[in-house]
Amino acid sequence: DLVKAWGFEYFTMMHWIKKSRKSGKIAKGHGFYLMHSKEFILVGKRGNPVTPRPFDTDIIFAPRTVQSAKPEELYEWIERLFPDGRFLDIFARMTSLRSGWVSIGNELDVAN
């Protein structure tokens, strides 16, 4: 419902399995009952963008970096999925600003 409220259509969901930068093993995160080691990323679209087929897996294995930062591999995955697309990063951080993307988030420095 939130994706629709923002004016997008749900397209797919992918998963980021977090790896440790040091060991390369699956990283343990925070959790009340379970130590979470993944993030769910919802991908929305507007219009009818052309996507290559067959595409790729819905899982990215990538190391954690700084707090709450999405991995570079995620942005590359979306850019491959929508090669002629326009891109929006919601909940962006200063460490995740990327050329060709519109980034919004409450932790962005408005002076930049």
Long-range contacts (C-beta under 8 A, 24 or more apart in sequence): 3-42, 3-44, 6-44, 6-90, 7-46, 8-44, 8-45, 8-46, 9-44, 9-45, 9-46, 10-42, 10-43, 10-44, 11-43, 11-44, 11-45, 12-43, 12-58, 13-40, 13-41, 13-42, 13-43, 13-58, 14-40, 14-41, 14-43, 14-58, 14-59, 14-60, 14-74, 14-77, 15-39, 15-40, 15-41, 15-58, 15-59, 15-60, 16-41, 16-59, 16-60, 16-62, 16-70, 16-71, 16-73, 16-74, 17-59, 17-60, 17-61, 17-62, 18-62, 18-63, 18-64, 19-61, 19-62, 19-63, 19-64, 20-63, 20-64, 21-63, 21-64, 21-65, 24-63, 27-63, 27-64, 39-70, 41-70, 41-74, 43-78, 43-81, 45-82, 49-82, 49-84, 49-85, 50-83, 50-84, 51-81, 51-82, 52-80, 52-81, 52-83, 55-80, 55-81, 56-80, 56-81, 65-95, 66-93, 66-95, 68-93, 68-107, 69-93, 69-95, 69-96, 70-96, 75-101
